[in-house]
Amino acid sequence: MQTFLVILLVAAMIATLVALIRGIVAFLKSASDEAHGISTGGPSASQLKSNRMMQQRILFQALAVLIVVVLLFAAGRT
């Protein structure tokens, strides 16, 4: 059980990192578009993607913290 949780924790950490990198790339693209004067009047696709990626990052971080709590709880029980 503990091995399974460690594998899940590593997967959640990798997912967090991927979402972070994708969010930063989307943010930089939207900032570049704004610097070049490309504006649609509302949020651009890059801004929406950046926001979605950062929300996913928070979700994956919460999942990783929850897995750590379960691991620590299981370690304390033995």
C-alpha positions in Angstrom: 0.0 0.0 0.0 2.8 2.4 0.9 4.6 1.7 -2.4 1.4 2.5 -4.3 1.0 5.8 -2.4 4.6 6.8 -3.1 4.1 6.1 -6.8 0.9 8.2 -6.7 2.9 10.9 -5.0 5.6 11.0 -7.6 2.9 11.1 -10.4 1.2 14.0 -8.7 4.5 15.8 -8.3 5.3 15.3 -12.0 1.8 16.4 -13.0 2.2 19.5 -10.9 5.5 20.3 -12.6 4.1 19.8 -16.1 1.1 22.0 -15.3 3.4 24.7 -13.9 5.6 24.7 -17.0 2.6 24.7 -19.4 1.0 27.6 -17.4 4.2 29.6 -17.5 4.6 29.1 -21.3 1.0 30.1 -21.9 1.5 33.2 -19.7 4.6 34.2 -21.5 2.8 33.8 -24.9 0.0 36.0 -23.7 2.4 38.6 -22.4 4.3 38.5 -25.7 1.1 39.1 -27.6 0.2 42.0 -25.4 3.6 43.5 -25.8 3.2 43.3 -29.6 -0.2 45.0 -29.4 -2.3 42.0 -30.3 -5.5 42.3 -28.3 -8.9 40.9 -28.8 -10.7 43.0 -26.2 -11.3 40.0 -23.9 -9.2 37.3 -22.5 -7.1 35.6 -25.2 -6.9 31.9 -25.7 -3.4 32.0 -24.2 -4.7 33.8 -21.1 -7.5 31.2 -20.7 -5.0 28.3 -21.1 -2.6 29.9 -18.6 -5.4 30.3 -16.1 -6.6 26.7 -16.6 -3.1 25.3 -16.3 -2.5 27.2 -13.0 -5.8 25.8 -11.7 -4.7 22.3 -12.6 -1.4 23.0 -10.8 -3.2 23.9 -7.6 -5.4 20.7 -7.9 -2.3 18.5 -8.4 -0.5 20.2 -5.5 -3.5 19.6 -3.2 -3.6 15.9 -4.3 0.2 15.6 -3.5 -0.3 17.1 -0.1 -3.3 14.8 0.6 -1.1 11.8 -0.4 1.7 13.0 1.9 -0.9 13.3 4.8 -2.1 9.7 4.1 1.5 8.4 4.0 2.4 10.2 7.3 -0.8 8.9 8.9 0.0 5.3 7.7 3.6 5.6 9.0 2.3 6.7 12.4 0.0 3.7 12.6 2.8 1.2 12.3 
